Amino acid sequence: MEKKKHLIFDLDETIVTLKIDWDEWHKKIATIFKEFEPDFVYWGGFIDYLIVPFIEKYGQRIRDKIVEFENQYEKEKLKGYVVNNKLVDYIKQNTHQKNYLLTNNALNTILPILEELGIKDRFEKTVTIDDVLYCKPHIEGILTIIDKSVPLSDYAVIGDSGNDEKIAKSVGVDFIKIVFKP
């Protein structure tokens, strides 16, 4: 990370781990899908990879429902978070790099966390699910961060998931995997 000048961080399970019932979240997202496709069947497990295809198919209407749900669900269900102290310290101490935050979480969820951790002002730009039509792993969010006048070799995405790795590879920047399991 030291050699990179621009670091794009994920939030959940990278900087912090949100204490929230993601299994229930998946089930509720499935009910939104079912509103648009009555024959949709949720088989369990992760379905967040289907959000982008559903938005591509049904547009702004489903995107707005998902974002509204995300904001409400995180507001009601978030029970705290566990801090990746090592990474937070790194963000605070390394002032020679430009940091960015790219997350599928809601802005109203993450801002208080960033403020409590004292790192809100350490990010040049923050992109949340509220800011984009297509959430990760779509590249829309990362493209709003990357400055075309800066070589891609100066950037790295730091995250925990295949979605984070996919967006990094899709735009041609390095990926640094964080394994943070409190």
N, C-alpha and C positions, 0 to 999 in steps of 0.2 A: 504494500500500500504506500510505502514511503516514496516510491519513485513516481507515483501518479500525482498529477496536479489537480485533478477533478474526480471526486469520489461521490458516487450516487448510491445512497443507502436505502435499503428497505427498512421498515420499522418492526413489524411483528415477527418475533423469533430471530431478530437480528440485533436491534438496539435494545428492545424490551420484548418480553413475552406477555401478551395480553391474557389476562385471566377471564376467559369468556367461553361459553359453550358453542364451539364451532360445529359440532354435530347437529345441534338444533338449527344453527344458521343454515347449514346445507339443506335441511328439510324445508325450511321456510323459503329458501331460494327456489327449491323445486316446486313449491306451491305457486310462486310467481310464474315460473315457466309453464305450469299447467293452465294458468289463466289464458295464456297465448296459444298453447298447444294442448287441448284437453286430453289427447291421447298420450301425453308425456308420462313416462313411468320413471320414478326415482328408485334406483336399486340400492341406494346406500353409498356411503363413501363420498369422495370429493367430486363435486360437480361444478366447482368454480371455473374449470376450464371450458364450460359450456356458455358462460356469460357472454363472451365476445361473439360467438356464433349467433346467439339469440338476439343480441343487439344489432348485429349485421342484418339479421332477417326481419326484425320487428321495429328497429329504429329507436328514435328518441323516447317514445312512449314507454317501452320496457326499461330503457336505461334510467328514466326518471323514477320509475317504480323501484328499481333496484337501489338507486342512490337514496331515495327516501327511506326504504327499508333499512339500508345499511346504517344511516344516521340514527334512526329510531332504535334499532336493535342494539347497536353499540352503546347508546345512551342508557338503555334500560338494563342491559345484561353484563356490562363490563364490571368486574368485581376487583379491579386493581391490575397490577402488572408487576413483573419481576424484571429488574434492571440487569443488563449486561454491563456491569461496572467497567470492565476492561475496555469495551468499545466506547462507552460514554466518556471515559477519561481520555481516550485517544482523540475523540472528536473535540473535546475541550482544549487539549494541549497542542494539537497540531494545527497551528494557525497559518502554516505555509501552503496549505491545500484549500481548495474551494470544495465545500460540501453541499450536497443536494439531497433531498428526501423524495423518494418515489414510493408511494404506498397505495394499496387498495382500501385502506381504512379511511374513515370519514375525518374531515378537517376538525370538526368539533370534538372528536375523540382524541386526536393526537396533539392538538395545541396545548391543552393543559398538561399533558405528559411532558412535552418538550420544555415547557416553562418550568415545571417542577424539577426537571433534571438540569436546568440551566444551560440548555443547548439550543433553544429556539432560534437565537440570533446567530448560531453557527452555520445555518443553512442559507446559502445564496438564494435558493428557490425550493419551495415545497410543492409537490404535485400529489394531490389526493384523488380519490374516486369522484369527489365533487367537481374536479377541474377538467375532466376528460369525458369524451363520449365513450371511449373504449378503455377499460381497465387493463391492467397487466393480465396476460402476457402480450397484449397488443403493444406496439411500439409508440403509439401516440404520445403517451406521457414522457417517455425518455427523449423523444424528439423535441419536446418543448424545453428540455434542459440543455441538450447538447448545442454548443455554439459551433456553427460550421466553420468559423475561422480558427478553431482550435483542433489540432490533430487528434483523431480518435484514439491514438496510442496514449494520449494524456489522461484518458478516462478509464474508470473501472466501476463496475456495479458490484456492490457488496450486499449480499443477501443470503437467504437460507434455502430458497426453493428452486424448483425447476422453472417456475415462471420467471424468476429473477435471472436465472442463467439464460433462458430462452431470449429475453429481451436484449440482454447484453450481446449475445451471439448474433441476433437479428440485425443489430446496427453496427456490429464489428468492433465492440469494445471488450476488454478483459472482464472476467467474472471472478470474484473472490468469494468463496463459500464460507459462511459463518455457521458453525454448529454451536448453538446455544440452547441447551435444554436444562432449565433450572430444576 
